[in-house]
Amino acid sequence: MKKSTQLLFYLLLFLALISLFRLSSVPSAEEIKYSRFKQLLAARQVKDVIVTNEQIRGIMKEGDKDKPFLSVRIEDPELLKALEAGGVAYEGRITDNWLKDFLLAWILPLVLLLVIWGFVFRKMGAGGAGETFMSFGKSRAKIYGESDVKATFNDVAGVEEAKEELMEVVEFLKLPEKFTKLGGRIPKGVLLVGPPGTGKTLLARAVAGEAKVPFFSISGSEFVEMFVGVGASRVRDLFQQAIQKAPCIIFIDELDALGRARGMGMAGAHEEREQTLNQLLAEMDGFDPRKGVIIMAATNRPEILDPALLRAGRFDRHVLVDRPDIKDREDILKIHARGVKLSTNVDLKVLAARTPGFVGADLANMVNEAALLAARKNKTEVEMTDFEAAIDRIVAGLEKKRRVMNKKEKEIVAYHECGHTLMAELLPTTDPVHRVSIIQRGIAALGYTMQLPTEDRYLMTRSELLDRLCVMLGGRVAEEIVFKEISTGAQNDLQRAAGIARSMVTEYGMTDKFGPLTFEKERRPLFLDIGLPSGAKEYSEDTAREIDQEVKRLIDEAYVRVKTTLTANQDKLKTLAAVLLEKETVEGDEIRKLLGLPEKKKEP
């Protein structure tokens, strides 16, 4: 009904505009002055004439051709005599432009007003087609029926522990009496936490798909509006709809947009968001879990959520969806590679080993990039080289082969990267080098040294951190040894090295001077690699000065160690740099063979 009304409205608008155009349009005619008209009339160059109360229209003779003309009428008592004297056929008409004036003065402004009014209030409403101002406080959740959710646990890999935790939710939705007959109750809320891209949203959809129940999906930011009370109204409406369709699942993505701890901002700055949060807390307390409504939410910033959300009776079950390990990455790759034509030389186990730190979204992107690269080269199958190129593109950025460096800069970059490479291979606890290149990638990288761990690691020792410091300083020291000069290329290396050294002093308690003490409060996000402004220091200026001195000591000791090592292996440094300048990219196995170094293996 709403669609037909809209169609009729736009049809009337179109007809009104067409009528207006026809009424305002006039035949092509030359406008002449009244004096010119009198001259033509005296010269007997005027044929038929139509005289209205405002205009004089007619045909004038120009040689062998007739041409229409138009002139403004002036009160002239001699006009009729002149027309009769010239033998001109004439007639008079009274024009009435009331319809045109009515359309211009009333209809057109009214139509435009209605169009603007409808557009504004549809935008202020829930956003769907045909919605009005009355839907302003309605929930914006997307509702998926039992048959609309196609995802199942078979589509989710790498999170086996999380799937086991959520199987209880699936069983409760299918067989609630299994739990209720023993007096147990299912948790009202399940909070999925983990880094971005690990599959939290997909996991929630899989729960709905396994249980064959309706699925309400909404983002936390969609509750909050500029008008106070709108968010709370949408929360109430969402729970009312869910109860009507029970058993079902409510999924709130990016819960931190709504559930941020109250009082974190300026007073009164987040009144609407806090009211919305209060309403969510009240609704979670008010509904009966036996009705079969499960609330699931996802966030990658659980540290900023309001404690009231996390207490028992609300989001009391927390499910970690962490980064996958090597076995999980292989399983994820198998799922994403289902629809891809793979060559026989593609080994997913090797690809899983070469992608440490990748989450599910990264792996999906890698598979897609590899397929695009293969298609660009007109291949019939995706080969291992395409996957290697896709990994390099994701990790290091887009390759810039057309950018030309001068010979001097190219040599500096080559020795810089060889300094990193040689230190990574000579030190005992560092990850082996997978590839070194002087081909520019990304925004600012003039070259890169790629290291791959031999296994997934979750802890780092003091000696490992010190060795990592040495690897980061290897590029700058190599420049100093070879060219007796340093460049700006080590800026990022120095920044990262200083960060590691400061963390060793202030967070990890890895210095003899301070011992097992930490000086910084933990303010870092659990799953997001973003910087936050440091809070108030809980130590004196003298201690801060000593911390700076200790950080400098660690850097200086690592610098001396690197300089000693590279000076003793200067022949290896020059040999590797010569090969790198020639080939521009050298693989790790070739590096170790060239330098006569053994391959690093996993510790038992």
N, C-alpha and C positions, 0 to 999 in steps of 0.2 A: 504493500500500500504506500509506504514512504517513497519507494523508488518511482512509482507511477506519478505521485505528486510532484516529485522533483523533475521528472521528465516533462510533465505538463507545464511547469513553471518555466523551464528553459525554452520550451516551444513557444510559449507566449512572449517571452523575451525576444526570441529570434524574429517572430512576426512583427512585434512592435518596432524593432530596429529596421526591418525591411520596409515597413510602412513609412517610417520617418525618412528613410533614405529616398523613397520614391516621391514623397511629398516635397522634400527639400531639393530634389534634383530638377534641373531645368534643361531644355534643349540648348544646344550650343548656338549662341547668337551673339552678334557684335553689339556691344553697348555704345550708343552714340548720344551726343548732347541733343537737347531739344532744338537748339538753333540749327544744328546740322540736319535734323529731321525736317525742319521748315524749309531749308535750302533744297533738300532732295525733293520735297513735295512740290516746290515751285518749279523745279526743273523737270517735273513729270517722271521721276525715277523711282517712284513708290508705287507698288501694286497693292495687294490686299493689306488691310490694317484692322487690328482688333484693339479697341479702346476699352480699358478697364478703369476702375477708380484710382489705380495707382500707376499703371504702366500703359505704354503704347507699344504693341508688338506688330511686326509686319514683315513684308518682303520688299527689298529694294533691288533695283537693277544695277548691275555692274558689268557693263559691256554686254556680252551674250549670256551672262550667268545671273541667276537670282540668288540673293543672299539674305538670310533672316537677320533682323535687327531688333534691338530693344532700346527703349528710351523711357525716361521718367516723365509721367504726364504732368503738365503745368496747366493751371486754369487759364484757358485761352478761348475767349468768345468767338474768335475768328477761325477756329480750327475746323468746324464743320463746313464753313464756306470754302475754305482752302481745299478740303477733301473733295467736295463736289466740283469745284472748279478744275481740279486736276483729274477728274474722272476715276477716282480711287474707290474701289469697293470697300466698305467699312461696316463694322458692326460693333455694338457695345455690350460689355459683360460686367456683371457685378460679382467680384470674387469674395468669397467668405473663407478665411483661413482659421476658423475656430477649431477644426480638428487638429491642424498642425500646431496651433498655439496650445491646445489642450495636451497634446502629446509632449511637447517641449516643456511646458510649464508644470505639468502634474505627473503624467504617466512615467516619463523617463527618469526624473529624480526619485520617484517612488520605487521603481524597479531597481535602480542602483542602490538605494537604501536597503531594500530587501536582500539583495545579493551580498552586500557588505555585512549586514546583520547575521545572515545565515552562515557566512564564512567564519566570522569572529566567534560565534557561539558554538559552532562545531569544533573549532580549535580549543575552546575553553572546556568542552565536554570531554568525554572519554576518548575521543580521537577516532572512533570508528565511523564508517559511512552512515549517514542519515541520523546521527546522534545529535541531540539538542542540548540546550542548557539544563534541562532537567536531569541529564545523565552526568552532571558535573561531579557528583560525589560517588559515582558507580566505580566498581573495581575495573581495572584495566587488564586483569589477568587473562592470558590466553588459555582457553579451555580445550583440552584434547580428550576425545571420547575413548572408550575402551579399545576400539579398533584403530584409532588414529596413531597411537604410540606403537611404533614398530620395533623399537630398540629392546634388546634383551641382554642378559648377562653374557651371552655368546659374542656380543658386539663390544664387550669391554674386556680388556686384557691388562695385565700388569698390576692389578689391584686386588689380588686374591683375598687378602685379609679383610679389605673393605667389603668385598662381596659377601664374605661369610658373615660379617656383622649385619649386613642389610638383609640377609635371607630371613632373619626373624621377622622383619617388617613385612616381607612378602608373605610369609606363612600366617601372620596375624591378619592381614587383609583377606587372605583366602579362607583361613579357618580360625576365626577369632575365638570360637568356643574352646579350642585347644588350650588357650591360656586362661580364659576367664573361669573355666570350671575348676581350676586349681587355685583361684583367687589372685592370680597374677595380672599385671597390667602392662601393656606395651608402652614404651616411652612415647610421650606426646610429640617430642621434637627430636629430630636427628640433624646434627650440624656436621656438614662435610667441610673439612679444613685441609688446605694444602696449597702448593704453589700454583700459579696460573698455568692452564694448559694440561693439567694432569687428568682431566676427565670427570670433574665433579658433577657438572650438569648432565653429561651423558650417563653417569651412574644413577642419578636421580630418575632420569627418563627410563632407564633399564628396570628400575624397581617397579615403576608404574606398568611397564610392558610385561614384566613377569607376573605381576598380580592381576593384570587385566582390569584396571580400575581407571576412572577419569583422572586427568592430570591437569592441575591448575599451575601455570607457570607465569611468574611475574618477577620483575627486577625490583630491588629495594628502592631505587631512585624513583620509580613510577608512583610511589605512594605520596611523595612529598611535592606539594605545590606552593605557590606564593600566597595563597589564601589560607588563613588559619582555619582548621577544622576539616578541610577537604581530605587530607591523608587519613585521619581517624575514621571518617565516613567510608572511605574506600576499604579500610581494614574490616569494618563491620560488615560491609556488603560482601567482601570476599568470603568471610567465614559463614555468612548466611547461605551463599551459593554452595559452598562446600558441604555444609550439613545436609542440604537438599539432595546432593548427589552422592552422599556417603554410601559405601566406603570409597575414599578417594585420597589423593595426595596433593597437598599444597606445597609448591616449591618456590622459595624466595631466593633468587640469585643475587649475589653481591649484597649480602645482609649488612655489611659494614656501612653501606650508604644510609641505611635506616637505623641500625642498632648501635651506632657509635655511643660510647659512654656519655651520659648526661653530665653537663657542667664543664665539658672540655673547651667550649668556646666562650665568647663574650656573653654576658648576661643579656638575655632577650634575643640574641642573634639567631638561635635555633629553636625558637618556641614552637613552630609548626612541626619540625621534625621530632622534637621531644614529645609533643602531644600524640603524634602518630605512634611513636614507640610505646608510650603508656597504653594506648588503645590495644596494640598488639599484645602486650603483657597481660592486659585484662582479658582479652579474648582467649589466650592460651590457658588462662586459669579457669575460664568460665565454661568451656565446652567439655562434654563427657567423652573421654577417649574410647569408650565402648561403642560409640557411634561409628568408629572406623575412619576417622579423619586423622591422617598422619601429616605433620608439618616437617618438611625438609628444607634446609637452607644451606647455602654454600658461601664461603668467604675465604680469601687469602690473607686476611688481616684479623685473626681472632684476638690478638692482643689489645685491640682498641674497642672490642664489644663491651656493652654495658653488662656488669656482673649479674644484674637481675635476669638477663636473658639466659644465662648459663647455669642458673641454679636448678636444683632438682624440681621436676614438674614442668619444666619448659624445655629448653634444649639441653637435656641432661645426658644425651648420648652423643659423644664426639667421635667421628670416624675420620681418621687420617688418610688422605689420598696423597701419598708422597711421590717423589720422583722415582721412576722405575729403575731397578738394577739391570744388569746385563741380560739376565734371563727374561725379565719382564719386557725389556726393550725388544728382544727377539719375538716374543709373543705379539707385541703391539705391531711390529713390522709385518708379521704374517697376516694380520687383519687388514692393514692398509694396503698390502700388496695383492689382495684378492683379485681386484679388477685390473691389474697391471700385467702386461705381457713381459715377463722377465726372461732374460737370457739364461742359459745354463751356467754361465760363469758367476752369477749373482749368488753370494753366500750371505744370508741374512744374519747368521751368527757373527760373521766378521764385521758387518755393518753395525750390529749391536755393540760390539766391542769398541768400535771407532766413534761412537756417539755418547760418551759419558756426559751426564748432566742433561741430556735431552729429555723432554717430557713428551707426552703423547701428541700434543699439537705440533711440536718440533719434528717429530718423526713423520707425522702425516704430511707436513710441509716438505720434508726432505724427499719423500716418495713422489710427491707431486712435482717438485722441481726436477727430479731426475727424469720423470716422464716427459716434461716439457723440453728439457735439454735434448733428449733422444729424438723427440719429434722435430725439433729445430734442425737436427742433422739428418732428417729423413730416414731414420732407422726403423726397422720393423720390430725390434725388441729393445728393452731397456737393459743396458749392460752395466757392469760393475764400475766402469770408468765414469758413467753418468752419475751414479750414486756418489762417487768420490768427488766429482765436481760440484754436486749439490751440497755435500757436507761443507766443502770449502766456501761455497757461496753463503751458506747460512752462518758459519762461524766467523769468517773473515770479511765477508762483504763481496760486492760485485767486482769482478776482475776488470782492471783498466789497462788493457794492453796497448791502447793507442796513446796513452800519456807517455811522453818521452822525457827522461832525465838526462842531464849532461853526464859526461864520463866521470867527473869528480864525485858528484852526488851518488852515482850508481856504485862506485867503489866504497864510499862511506857506508851506504846502506848494506852492501854485501858483507863488509867486515863487521858491522854492527850485528847483523843477524847471525853471522858465524860465531861471534862472541857468545851470544845466547846459546847457540847450538852446542858449542864445544863444552861450555860449563855444564849444560844439561846432561851431556854424555859422560863427562869425567867424574861428576859427583855421584856418590853411592846411592842416595835416597831420592833422587829426582826422577820424574817420569821420563821415559825415553822419547826422543824426537821422532815424530812421524813424518814431517815434511818441513822444509825450509824454502822460502821463496823471496825474491826481490821484485816480484810483480805486484804492482800497487793494487790494493783492494780497499773497499769501503770508503769512508770519508777522508781519513787522514793517514791510514796505514801505508807507508812506503814499502814495507816488506813485512814478513811475519815468520815466526817459528812456531810450528804446531807440535805440542806435546800431547801424547795420549797415555793415560794411566794403564798399567797392566791389569788392574783390578779396581773394583769400586771401593772407595775409601770413605770413612766417616769420621776419622780422627786424624790429627797430625801431631807429630812429636816435635820437640824443640829442635832437634838436629835437622828434621825435614824443613822446618820453617827457615832455619839459617841457610840451608842449601838453596831454598827457593829465593832468598834474598840475593845469593850469589848469582843465580841464573838471571835475575832481573838486572843486575848491575853489569853483567857480562858484555852487553852491547856498548855501553859507555866506555868501559875499560879498554875494550878492543880498539875503539877509535883513538883513544889516548896513546896506546902502545904503537900503533901503526902510523898514525898521522901526526902524532905529537900535538894534537888539537882535539877539541870536543865540539859536538854540534848540538842542535836543539832536538835531535831525534829521540833522545832518551827521556823526554819530559814525562811521558806516561809511565815509563819504567820506574823512574824515581818516585813518582807519586804512589805507585803501588808498593814499592819497597818501603817507603816511609810509613804507609798504612800498616804493613805487616809488623814492622819494628815497634810501632807505637802500641799495637794490639798485644804484642808479646810483653810489653812493659806494664800497660795499664789494665789489661783484661785477663791475660793468661797466667800471670805470675811466673814468667820464665826468665827472670834475671836474678843473679846472686845478690845484687844490691838491695832490692826490695823484697825478694823472697815471695812467698805465697800470698800476695796481696793484690787486690783489684781496686782500681781507682775510678772506674767509670760505671755508672748504672747502665743496665741493659735496656737500651731504648730502640734497638734495631728491630725492624719487622721480622717475624719468624720466617716468612716465605717470600718476601719481596726484597730485591736487592736495590733499595733506594736509600739515599742519605737523609738523615734527619738532623736538625740542629741539636747540638749537644746541650744538655741541661746544665744547671748550675754545678760548678765543681765543688766537691766536698773535701777539698784539700787546700793547703796554703800555697802562697806564691812560691815559697822556698821549695816545696815538694814539686810544684809544676816545673820549676827550673831544673830540679834534679831529674825529673822525668825526661825533659828535653835533652839533657846531657846523656842520659842512658840510651835514649833512642839514637842519638848521634854516635855514641860509642858502638852500638850494634851495626850501624851502617858503615862506619869507618873500618871496623874489624872485617866485615864482609868484603869491603872494597879492597883492603890489603890482600885478603885471601884470594880474590879473583885476579888481582894484578900479578901475584906470585904464580898462580896456576897458568894463566895465559902467557906470561913471559916465558915460562918453562916449556910451553907447548906452542911457541910462536910458529914453528915450521908447520904444524898441523893446521893452525889458523890460516896461514897463507895458502896452503894446499887446498883447503876447503873453499876459501874465498875465490880462488882461481876457477875452480869447477863451477861454483855458483854464478860467477860473472858470465861464464860461457853458456850454461844451461838455463839459468834464471830460476829453475826449480829443481831441487834435489830431494829424493825420498830418503827416509830414515835408514833403510837397509843399505843403500848405496853409501850413505855417510859413514856408517860403522865399518863397512868393507874398505872404504877409501882410507880411513884413519887407523884401521887395524884394531878396532875396539870390539869387545865382546857384546853380544846382545843381552840386554837387561831382561831378567826373568822374574816371575812372581816368587816371593818368599814362601816357603812351605808353611 
